[in-house]
Amino acid sequence: AFKISREGPVVVAIGQTQSRIFAMLQELGGNWESRYRNRRRKVTRQWLTTLARSSHQGASDSRCWNLLVGGLISLLLQHAKNDSKADIMELGRLGLSALLPLTDADIVMDQKTLVTSMTAMINLLFGAYPIMPHHGGKILCHLLSAASLAVPTSSTRKLSIYTSATALVICGPKFTKEIIDSILNGQDSFQDIMVATTSEVTKLAEKLRE
């Protein structure tokens, strides 16, 4: 889509069409399965590569939003629902490279881009969960920071809290406990909002584990 046009509506339309085609092929099953799976993985990699390049090069928030809404959110959801995790696991590191910078509220000013990046992150966390614990510290640092910077009563903060709690559950204590403990036990070294956010995230994570 992004090779054909850089216009937002065109990118979104083509991306959503691609996602729907893959969804239809997945429902067919049978001999279609191996054919569409490899192709879908390649297409997802293309979208992630373009998003990673855009986020690291300071592209406009609207362009990143177009890429997320156009293809990535729905494609990552399909990968997350897939019985085989091999394809999305290959994309895990690339996905983090593309999505984590978009959770930085100091860089991304558009709230809808923050929300869509969090949505895509949740799909990536579930889809590539076997490798996520190895990146738990980095993931949690980004997400806790995003939740702390968000407006207290905003939907962005609520989604950031939920995404952080989801990451905490999926990544497990081995790679996240040190960060959580350092914030909660060293309160004098952190802003009150960060301590309160971390406490809220840990309580929600406990509920999610039930």
N, C-alpha and C positions, 0 to 999 in steps of 0.2 A: 504494500500500500504506500509506504513512504518513499519507494523508488518511483512510483507513478506520480504522486503528488504530495506536496507538503501542506496543502490546504486542509485545515482541521476537519471540516465536514466530510471530505473525501476519505481521509485517513480513517475516521470513525466508521463510515459506511462500509468500506472495504474490509476493515478489521472485523466488524460484527458479522459480515457475510461469511468470511472465512471461518469464524467460530461456529456459526450455525451449520455450515457444511460439515465440519468435523464432528459436531454433535449428532448430526443425522447419520453419518457413517458409523459412529460408535454404536448407535442404536441398532444398526443392521447386523453388527457382529460378524461371525463366521469368517470367511476369507478376507473380508474387508479390514479386519482388525489389524493385522501386521502391516498392511499397506498404509492405512491412514495414520497409524501410531508413529512411524518413522517420519512421515511427512509433517505431522503436527509438531513433533519435537523440533524439527528444523525451522518451522515457521515461528514457533515460540522463541527459539534462540535468536532469530532475526529481530523480533520485536524487542526482546530484552537487550540485545546488543545496541540497538538504536536508542532505547531509553537510557541505557547506561552512558552512552556517548553524550546524549542530550543533557542528562543530569550533571555529568562531570564538567561539561563545557559551558554550563550556565545558560542553557536554552530557556526560553520563556516557560512559565508555569503552564500556560495554555497548551503548548506543544506536548509537554509531558502528560497533561491531562488527556489529550487526544489519543496518545499512545496507550495509556492505561485503559481508558474506556473503550477505545476502538478494538483492541485485541487482547491485551494482557490479562485483565481481570477474568474474563470468561475462559480464556485458554488455560490459565493457571487453575481455575476451578475444575475444568475437565481433567487436567492432570491429577489434581487432588482426589478426584472421584475414581480414578483409574485403579484397577486391582494391582497392576504392575507399577511399582514406584521407580523402576530403573530409569525411565525416561526423564522424569522430573528431578530425580536426584542428580543427574548429569547437569541440570540447569540451576541447581541450588546456589552455588557460589556466584554465578552470573546474576541470578535473581537478586541476591543480597547486594551485590555491587550496584545494581540498577535502582533498587528500591530504598535502601537505607538513607542515601543522601536526600531523598524526597521526604523523609520524615523529620528533617531539620527545619524547625519553624523559623530559625534565624535566616535561612536561605530561601525557603519556599514561603511566599507571602500569601498565596492564594489558598483559601481554606478548602475549596473543593478538590484541589490537587492533593492536599494533605490527606483528606478523607479517602480519596481513591487509592492513594499509595498505601494507606493502612489496610484497605480492603484487599488489595493485591497481596500485601504482606501476609495476611491471614491465610489466603489460599496457598501461598508459597510455603508457609510454616507447616500446614497440614500435608501438602503434597510431598515435600522433601524432608519430612520429620526425622528420618534416620540420621541425617547429617547435621541437623540443626544444633544439637547439643554442643558440637565442636565450635560453634560460632556464638554460643549463648551469651557470653560476656559482651561481645560487640553489639549483638542485637539488642540486649536489654539496656545497654547504655544509651543507644540511640532512642529507643522507644520511651524510656523513662524521662529522658530530656524533653522529648516532644510533648509528652503528657504534662510535664511540669510547666512548660512554656505556654500551653494552650489556655484560652480564656476559661476560668473555672466552671462556668455553667454551660459551656458550649458543647455541641454534639461532637466536635472534633476531640475535645478532651475525653468524653465518654468513650469514643471509639479507640482513642489512644490508650486509655486505661485497659479496655478489654483486650486490645492487641498485645499489650505488655503482659497481661496476666496469661494470655494464651501462650505467648513465648516462654514465660516462666514455667508453665506446666510442661510444654513440649521439650524444652531444653533440659529440664530437671535440675536438681540442686548441685550436682557435681560441678557444673560450669557457671552457675549463677549465684550460689550461696554466698560466695565471698563478696560479691558486689552488694547484694541485699544487706548482708551483715555490716558491711563497712558504712553504709548509709544510715541504717537504723541504729547502729551502736556508736556511730561517730557523729551524732547529730550536730554538734558544735561546729563541725567542718562543712556542713551543707546548709543550703537555704531551707527555710521552713517548708516551703512549697515542695521541694524535692523529697524531704522526709515524709511529708503527708501523702504525697503521691505514691511513694514506694510502699508505705503502709497500706494504702488503699489497694494497690496492685496485689500485694501478698494476700490480703484478705479475700479478694476476688478469685485469685488462683486457688486458694483452699476450697472455695465453693465449687469451682470448675472441676476439681479432682473428685468431688463427692459422687 
